[in-house]
Amino acid sequence: MRIVGTTIPDNKKIEFSLRYIFGIGMTLAKKIVRETQVDPKKRAGELTPDELNRLREVIERNYRVEGELRRDIMMHIKRHKDVKTYRGIRHMRGLPVRGQRTKTNSRTRRGNVRRTMGSGRKTAASPT
């Protein structure tokens, strides 16, 4: 089953299935289900075509999701880079943007780059 270009799982309740769409979290999924008057206990595979159309219509009409949201986020980042704000510079250098410490805990952003003296050292040759 596809909604807004995303395949959602059939075997999960509709509130949890909607969360597979980029831009829809827990609170928004509950709000959408309440707004469309779909039974929250139903599984996504049990939805009727009418309920599915109501969900699709509400999501497309009222919320930015998937490609449009990703494009907006990329444009915001590009604007920060162009203006050369602190956040933009951090994005350019591939460092944490939101004030996290970088002395130890920035493996996710930097990759597994060890910057200490012995970390990249090769093992000593065996004696002959």
C-alpha positions as CSV (number, residue, x, y, z in Angstrom):
1,M,0.0,0.0,0.0
2,R,1.4,3.4,-1.0
3,I,0.6,6.8,0.4
4,V,2.4,9.9,-0.9
5,G,5.0,7.8,-2.6
6,T,5.9,5.7,0.4
7,T,5.1,2.1,0.9
8,I,3.6,1.6,4.4
9,P,3.5,-1.8,6.1
10,D,0.1,-3.6,6.0
11,N,0.5,-5.6,9.2
12,K,0.8,-2.6,11.6
13,K,-1.9,-0.3,13.0
14,I,-2.5,2.7,10.9
15,E,-1.0,5.2,13.4
16,F,2.3,3.3,13.3
17,S,2.2,2.7,9.6
18,L,1.8,6.4,8.8
19,R,5.0,7.1,10.7
20,Y,7.0,5.4,7.8
21,I,6.3,8.6,5.8
22,F,9.1,11.2,6.1
23,G,7.7,14.1,8.0
24,I,5.0,12.3,10.0
25,G,5.7,11.5,13.6
26,M,3.7,10.1,16.4
27,T,1.7,13.2,17.3
28,L,0.9,14.0,13.6
29,A,-0.1,10.5,12.8
30,K,-2.6,10.5,15.7
31,K,-3.9,13.9,14.6
32,I,-4.4,12.7,11.0
33,V,-6.2,9.5,12.1
34,R,-8.5,11.5,14.3
35,E,-9.2,14.1,11.6
36,T,-10.0,11.5,8.9
37,Q,-12.2,9.5,11.4
38,V,-10.4,6.2,10.7
39,D,-10.5,3.6,13.5
40,P,-7.0,3.8,15.1
41,K,-7.2,0.0,16.0
42,K,-7.4,-1.0,12.3
43,R,-4.4,-2.4,10.5
44,A,-3.2,-0.6,7.4
45,G,-4.1,-3.6,5.3
46,E,-7.7,-3.6,6.5
47,L,-8.5,-0.1,5.3
48,T,-11.2,0.4,2.8
49,P,-10.4,2.4,-0.4
50,D,-12.5,5.3,0.9
51,E,-10.6,5.5,4.2
52,L,-7.3,5.3,2.2
53,N,-8.4,8.1,-0.1
54,R,-9.4,10.3,2.9
55,L,-5.9,9.7,4.5
56,R,-4.1,10.5,1.3
57,E,-6.1,13.6,0.7
58,V,-5.6,15.1,4.2
59,I,-1.9,14.4,4.1
60,E,-1.4,15.9,0.6
61,R,-3.5,18.9,1.3
62,N,-2.4,19.9,4.8
63,Y,1.2,18.7,5.4
64,R,4.6,18.9,3.8
65,V,6.0,15.4,3.6
66,E,8.6,13.3,1.6
67,G,10.2,15.1,-1.4
68,E,8.8,18.6,-0.7
69,L,10.0,18.5,2.9
70,R,13.4,17.1,2.0
71,R,13.8,19.9,-0.6
72,D,12.9,22.5,1.9
73,I,15.4,21.2,4.4
74,M,18.1,21.1,1.8
75,M,17.3,24.7,0.8
76,H,17.6,25.9,4.4
77,I,21.0,24.2,4.7
78,K,22.1,25.7,1.4
79,R,21.1,29.2,2.6
80,H,23.1,28.8,5.7
81,K,26.1,27.7,3.7
82,D,25.8,30.6,1.2
83,V,25.5,33.2,4.0
84,K,28.4,31.5,5.8
85,T,26.6,31.4,9.2
86,Y,28.2,29.3,12.0
87,R,25.7,26.5,11.3
88,G,26.5,26.7,7.6
89,I,30.2,26.4,8.2
90,R,29.6,23.4,10.5
91,H,27.6,21.7,7.7
92,M,30.4,22.4,5.2
93,R,33.0,20.9,7.4
94,G,30.9,17.9,8.3
95,L,30.9,18.6,12.0
96,P,28.0,18.6,14.6
97,V,25.8,21.6,14.0
98,R,23.7,21.9,17.3
99,G,26.4,22.6,19.9
100,Q,27.5,19.0,20.7
101,R,31.0,18.4,22.0
102,T,33.6,17.3,19.5
103,K,36.5,16.2,21.6
104,T,35.1,12.7,22.0
105,N,31.5,12.2,20.8
106,S,31.2,13.1,17.1
107,R,31.7,9.8,15.4
108,T,28.4,9.9,13.6
109,R,29.1,13.2,11.9
110,R,32.9,12.7,11.3
111,G,32.9,9.1,10.6
112,N,35.1,6.7,12.5
113,V,38.1,9.1,12.4
114,R,40.4,8.7,15.3
115,R,42.6,11.7,15.9
116,T,44.9,10.5,18.6
117,M,48.5,9.5,18.4
118,G,48.5,5.7,18.6
119,S,45.1,5.0,17.1
120,G,46.3,4.5,13.5
121,R,49.5,2.8,14.3
122,K,50.4,-0.5,12.6
123,T,51.5,-3.4,14.8
124,A,55.2,-3.8,15.4
125,A,57.0,-6.3,13.2
126,S,57.7,-9.7,14.8
127,P,61.3,-10.4,15.8
128,T,63.3,-12.5,13.3
